[in-house]
Amino acid sequence: MKPSELKSFIKEAVREAIQEEIKDILLEAVRAPKTQVVETYTQPTQTQPTKSPSEKRAMMESIMGDMRRGQDTLNFTSADAVTTNTLQVAPGMNTSGEGSALPSGNVGLDMIMGLMKK
């Protein structure tokens, strides 16, 4: 028997054996009893103590009282307001988006005016 014939014979035998094994594995998987997974989840309940209407009213009055005290003691003027010149950009800092910066170079006003006239 030639080596090429032996090689093809072995290939065919291995292929048949693998197909039979795969067939047996698939049949076994199909015939196996299916187990059902049942999930039980109970959400923990958080109970908050209920307050009586008089307690709620007392809490609200306390909060309002704190606000009134602040209203009487605070005094603001326009000097306390933030000015619009607070943003400082460091020299050389790239403030444009990635890839949107203009190319460096000098353009004279005559070139700009020439573009505007067209």
BELHUMO-V278110 format. One line per field, one symbol per residue. ss: DSSP state (@ for helix, = for strand, . for the rest). phi: phi as a letter, one per 40 degrees, with the letter a starting at -180 (. if undefined). burial: b if it has 9 or more other ideal C-beta (glycine too) atoms within 8 Angstrom, else e. A space follows every 10 residues. Layout:
ss = ???
phi = ???
burial = ???
This chain:
ss = ..@@@@@@@@ @@@@@@@@@@ @@@@@@@@@@ @......... .......... ..@@@@@@@@ @@@@@@@@@@ @@@....@@@ ...@@@.... .......... ........@@ @@@@@@@.
phi = .ccccccccc dcccdccccc cccccccccc ccccbccbbb bbcccbbbcc bcdccccccc cccccccccc ccccabbccc cccccccbbc cgccccccgb ccccibbccc cccccccc
burial = eeeeebeebe eeeeeeeeee eeeeeeeeee eeeeeeeeee eeeeeeeeee eeeeebeebe eeeeeeeeee eeeeeeeeee eeeeeeeeee eeeeeeeeee eeeeeeeeee ebeeeeee
